[in-house]
């Protein structure tokens, strides 16, 4: 891949640019932020570490969205972050204009690019960006499940003392308080976690996973960025190298899992063309009900947006 653009040079965007540069996942990484000098300074800081970290990727900083020109992949992290006590949905109305402005520039300057959405609320904004761009749905993917599954796996490792290398988890639904961690599909080297943990401990892990982002936000007063950047790198690696990894990502649904006109995390095959396949799992009645509850929260936010736009 010749060029990746990262829009938003805050903590998540800068950490992402650094991670991608170190892995040499493209020839150029353009870090973009409308705040004059922020992206330029952060990009230069990363670039000056190249001799020590041994990477040849060129990292450039820009304060103009026109820098996305001819990008192969665009990662959107720009937006207003939530503050302690806020839900992800609370920043939806303030972040929609930012996403729509970015969409206009993508249509003009990089109409063939793949898009990875990171800005919260990820599910609603991934769907609204898709509606605005009118791209094939496989070309737009949102962060969500990869981040949430990493958190869940970390909590299982902390509880059991077992290696994180052996832990595989799954989280479905919206990237919010109604997300659906799936213990039934979570294993340690193929062994279901129910054989290693009692139900009380599993329930505790599920609950902590749902509010993991809020836990970090409450403690240090600003949102996580290390794990999101690592999750983004995982997704980008699968895209660029066409690994076709099965990862839980925010995807536009068209009947899958009984949902339509919505975006939320489901298992997908992620490869060089973006979302190449959505994998439908057989859910128990209880799991399906919880997934529908998660979907309802996203639909509620989208209906509010539509109502405001029609006023």
Secondary structure, DSSP 8 states (H G I E B T S, - for coil): --EEEEE--SHHHHHHHHHHHHTT-SSEEEEE-SSTTHHHHHHHHHHTTHHHHT---EEEEESSGGGGTT-SEEEE--S----TT--GGGGHHHHHHHHHHHHHHHHHH-TT-EEEE-SSSHHHHHHHHHHHHT--GGGEEE-SHHHHHHHHHHHHHHHH---GGGEE--EEB-SSTT-EE-GGG-EETTEEGGGTS-HHHHHHHHHHHHTHHHHHHHHHSS---HHHHHHHHHHHHHHHTT--EEEEEEEEEESGGG-EEEEEEEEEEEETTEEEEE------HHHHHHHHHHHHHHHHHHHHHHHHHT-
